[in-house]
Amino acid sequence: MPTTEKGVRQSVTLPARVVRRVKALAKSRGSSANRVIVDLIESGIEAQQQERKRFIELADRLARSRDPEEQTRLKKELAVMTFGE
């Protein structure tokens, strides 16, 4: 979060085990639990965006592919991304 961006207070309830892990991370980093939570949320959002981008790229490759073997492989990859292993 850039320092020029104004923060908005948001209340969330976290499971106790998550709070313990956040506090441990904060202590090891020498930062606040709040900073760790913000960093984790930002990382999670970025990871979701990257996963969505990868999914769209695979779907585009599948649509353009004329090779049956590649189509099968791409369908399997997309299925794993969508439904898990």
Secondary structure, DSSP 8 states (H G I E B T S, - for coil): --TTS----------HHHHHHHHHHHHHHTS-HHHHHHHHHHHHHHHHHHHHHHHHHHHHHHHH---HHHHHHHHHHHHHHHH--
